Amino acid sequence: MADSAPLRLLAEDAEDLKVISAALQDAVAKIGDINYEPRARRLTIAVNRFCWEAGTGRSGGQRVRAALQIGGVMGVQARRLKREPKDAVVELLALDFEPGDAPGGKVLLRFAGGADLAVEVECVEAVLADVSQPWTTPREPRHELG
């Protein structure tokens, strides 16, 4: 398992968003770490991201603290995602984009258990940045097949 450089990714279209989605697969966050600022028109989420790019070894894999920020946000709708308790943990599975009036649409953050956040945006404007040193975790995310 090799240490890798901190990720700094920018998405300006649906294809770029797929790269950020892959990097965020199986990230975990606390509900209290999801912050929507309507006046600033941005959504920020602090997560513990599994470092798929670092690979895994006998001792497991790595996680790193990272932040996802989506700009140009016109509204956010939650489905099956409760705001309390603030320390409840959610697992992010993927980010998708549903086009609307070009270049806008919805960035969909899909969580385990069928919950999601629909983030209405003027255009795709997302940044993902690692903000800590990685640490070793013995638990590699696993998914049930079929």
NULO-428004 format. One record per residue (C-alpha): residue number from 0; residue in one letter; z, x, y. Coordinates in steps of 0.5 Angstrom, whole numbers. Layout:
{nr:NUM	rest:a	Z:Z	X:X	Y:Y}
...
***
This chain:
{nr:0	rest:m	Z:0	X:0	Y:0}
{nr:1	rest:a	Z:-2	X:3	Y:6}
{nr:2	rest:d	Z:0	X:2	Y:13}
{nr:3	rest:s	Z:-5	X:-1	Y:18}
{nr:4	rest:a	Z:-6	X:-1	Y:25}
{nr:5	rest:p	Z:-3	X:-7	Y:29}
{nr:6	rest:l	Z:-8	X:-13	Y:29}
{nr:7	rest:r	Z:-11	X:-15	Y:36}
{nr:8	rest:l	Z:-16	X:-20	Y:35}
{nr:9	rest:l	Z:-20	X:-25	Y:40}
{nr:10	rest:a	Z:-23	X:-31	Y:38}
{nr:11	rest:e	Z:-28	X:-34	Y:43}
{nr:12	rest:d	Z:-32	X:-39	Y:38}
{nr:13	rest:a	Z:-31	X:-42	Y:31}
{nr:14	rest:e	Z:-34	X:-36	Y:27}
{nr:15	rest:d	Z:-28	X:-31	Y:31}
{nr:16	rest:l	Z:-23	X:-37	Y:29}
{nr:17	rest:k	Z:-25	X:-36	Y:22}
{nr:18	rest:v	Z:-22	X:-28	Y:22}
{nr:19	rest:i	Z:-16	X:-30	Y:26}
{nr:20	rest:s	Z:-15	X:-36	Y:20}
{nr:21	rest:a	Z:-16	X:-31	Y:15}
{nr:22	rest:a	Z:-11	X:-26	Y:18}
{nr:23	rest:l	Z:-6	X:-32	Y:19}
{nr:24	rest:q	Z:-6	X:-35	Y:12}
{nr:25	rest:d	Z:1	X:-35	Y:9}
{nr:26	rest:a	Z:4	X:-34	Y:16}
{nr:27	rest:v	Z:11	X:-37	Y:17}
{nr:28	rest:a	Z:14	X:-40	Y:23}
{nr:29	rest:k	Z:20	X:-44	Y:25}
{nr:30	rest:i	Z:19	X:-50	Y:29}
{nr:31	rest:g	Z:23	X:-47	Y:35}
{nr:32	rest:d	Z:17	X:-42	Y:35}
{nr:33	rest:i	Z:12	X:-47	Y:37}
{nr:34	rest:n	Z:11	X:-47	Y:45}
{nr:35	rest:y	Z:7	X:-52	Y:48}
{nr:36	rest:e	Z:6	X:-51	Y:56}
{nr:37	rest:p	Z:2	X:-56	Y:59}
{nr:38	rest:r	Z:2	X:-54	Y:66}
{nr:39	rest:a	Z:0	X:-47	Y:64}
{nr:40	rest:r	Z:-5	X:-50	Y:59}
{nr:41	rest:r	Z:-3	X:-46	Y:53}
{nr:42	rest:l	Z:0	X:-46	Y:46}
{nr:43	rest:t	Z:4	X:-40	Y:43}
{nr:44	rest:i	Z:7	X:-39	Y:36}
{nr:45	rest:a	Z:11	X:-33	Y:34}
{nr:46	rest:v	Z:10	X:-32	Y:26}
{nr:47	rest:n	Z:12	X:-27	Y:21}
{nr:48	rest:r	Z:5	X:-26	Y:18}
{nr:49	rest:f	Z:3	X:-23	Y:11}
{nr:50	rest:c	Z:-1	X:-17	Y:12}
{nr:51	rest:w	Z:-6	X:-18	Y:7}
{nr:52	rest:e	Z:-10	X:-12	Y:10}
{nr:53	rest:a	Z:-5	X:-7	Y:8}
{nr:54	rest:g	Z:-6	X:-9	Y:0}
{nr:55	rest:t	Z:0	X:-10	Y:-4}
{nr:56	rest:g	Z:4	X:-5	Y:-9}
{nr:57	rest:r	Z:9	X:-5	Y:-14}
{nr:58	rest:s	Z:15	X:-7	Y:-9}
{nr:59	rest:g	Z:11	X:-13	Y:-6}
{nr:60	rest:g	Z:7	X:-13	Y:1}
{nr:61	rest:q	Z:8	X:-13	Y:8}
{nr:62	rest:r	Z:10	X:-18	Y:14}
{nr:63	rest:v	Z:10	X:-17	Y:21}
{nr:64	rest:r	Z:12	X:-21	Y:27}
{nr:65	rest:a	Z:6	X:-23	Y:31}
{nr:66	rest:a	Z:4	X:-28	Y:36}
{nr:67	rest:l	Z:-2	X:-33	Y:37}
{nr:68	rest:q	Z:-4	X:-36	Y:43}
{nr:69	rest:i	Z:-9	X:-41	Y:45}
{nr:70	rest:g	Z:-11	X:-42	Y:52}
{nr:71	rest:g	Z:-15	X:-48	Y:55}
{nr:72	rest:v	Z:-11	X:-53	Y:52}
{nr:73	rest:m	Z:-12	X:-60	Y:54}
{nr:74	rest:g	Z:-7	X:-63	Y:49}
{nr:75	rest:v	Z:-3	X:-62	Y:43}
{nr:76	rest:q	Z:-2	X:-68	Y:37}
{nr:77	rest:a	Z:2	X:-66	Y:31}
{nr:78	rest:r	Z:2	X:-70	Y:25}
{nr:79	rest:r	Z:7	X:-70	Y:19}
{nr:80	rest:l	Z:11	X:-64	Y:23}
{nr:81	rest:k	Z:18	X:-66	Y:26}
{nr:82	rest:r	Z:20	X:-62	Y:32}
{nr:83	rest:e	Z:27	X:-62	Y:29}
{nr:84	rest:p	Z:31	X:-58	Y:27}
{nr:85	rest:k	Z:29	X:-52	Y:31}
{nr:86	rest:d	Z:30	X:-47	Y:25}
{nr:87	rest:a	Z:26	X:-51	Y:20}
{nr:88	rest:v	Z:21	X:-46	Y:17}
{nr:89	rest:v	Z:13	X:-48	Y:16}
{nr:90	rest:e	Z:8	X:-44	Y:13}
{nr:91	rest:l	Z:1	X:-44	Y:16}
{nr:92	rest:l	Z:-5	X:-44	Y:11}
{nr:93	rest:a	Z:-11	X:-44	Y:16}
{nr:94	rest:l	Z:-14	X:-45	Y:23}
{nr:95	rest:d	Z:-20	X:-49	Y:23}
{nr:96	rest:f	Z:-25	X:-52	Y:29}
{nr:97	rest:e	Z:-28	X:-59	Y:30}
{nr:98	rest:p	Z:-33	X:-59	Y:35}
{nr:99	rest:g	Z:-33	X:-64	Y:41}
{nr:100	rest:d	Z:-36	X:-64	Y:48}
{nr:101	rest:a	Z:-39	X:-57	Y:48}
{nr:102	rest:p	Z:-36	X:-52	Y:48}
{nr:103	rest:g	Z:-30	X:-56	Y:47}
{nr:104	rest:g	Z:-26	X:-59	Y:41}
{nr:105	rest:k	Z:-20	X:-58	Y:37}
{nr:106	rest:v	Z:-17	X:-52	Y:34}
{nr:107	rest:l	Z:-13	X:-55	Y:28}
{nr:108	rest:l	Z:-7	X:-51	Y:25}
{nr:109	rest:r	Z:-6	X:-53	Y:18}
{nr:110	rest:f	Z:1	X:-52	Y:15}
{nr:111	rest:a	Z:3	X:-53	Y:8}
{nr:112	rest:g	Z:5	X:-60	Y:6}
{nr:113	rest:g	Z:0	X:-63	Y:9}
{nr:114	rest:a	Z:2	X:-62	Y:16}
{nr:115	rest:d	Z:-2	X:-60	Y:22}
{nr:116	rest:l	Z:-3	X:-59	Y:30}
{nr:117	rest:a	Z:-9	X:-61	Y:33}
{nr:118	rest:v	Z:-10	X:-57	Y:39}
{nr:119	rest:e	Z:-15	X:-60	Y:44}
{nr:120	rest:v	Z:-19	X:-54	Y:48}
{nr:121	rest:e	Z:-24	X:-54	Y:53}
{nr:122	rest:c	Z:-27	X:-48	Y:49}
{nr:123	rest:v	Z:-25	X:-43	Y:44}
{nr:124	rest:e	Z:-20	X:-38	Y:47}
{nr:125	rest:a	Z:-15	X:-35	Y:42}
{nr:126	rest:v	Z:-11	X:-29	Y:41}
{nr:127	rest:l	Z:-7	X:-26	Y:35}
{nr:128	rest:a	Z:-3	X:-20	Y:36}
{nr:129	rest:d	Z:2	X:-16	Y:32}
{nr:130	rest:v	Z:8	X:-15	Y:36}
{nr:131	rest:s	Z:13	X:-11	Y:31}
{nr:132	rest:q	Z:13	X:-6	Y:26}
{nr:133	rest:p	Z:11	X:-8	Y:19}
{nr:134	rest:w	Z:17	X:-9	Y:14}
{nr:135	rest:t	Z:16	X:-9	Y:6}
{nr:136	rest:t	Z:17	X:-16	Y:3}
{nr:137	rest:p	Z:18	X:-17	Y:-5}
{nr:138	rest:r	Z:15	X:-24	Y:-4}
{nr:139	rest:e	Z:7	X:-24	Y:-4}
{nr:140	rest:p	Z:5	X:-31	Y:-3}
{nr:141	rest:r	Z:2	X:-35	Y:-9}
{nr:142	rest:h	Z:-2	X:-41	Y:-9}
{nr:143	rest:e	Z:-2	X:-46	Y:-15}
{nr:144	rest:l	Z:-9	X:-47	Y:-18}
{nr:145	rest:g	Z:-12	X:-54	Y:-19}
***
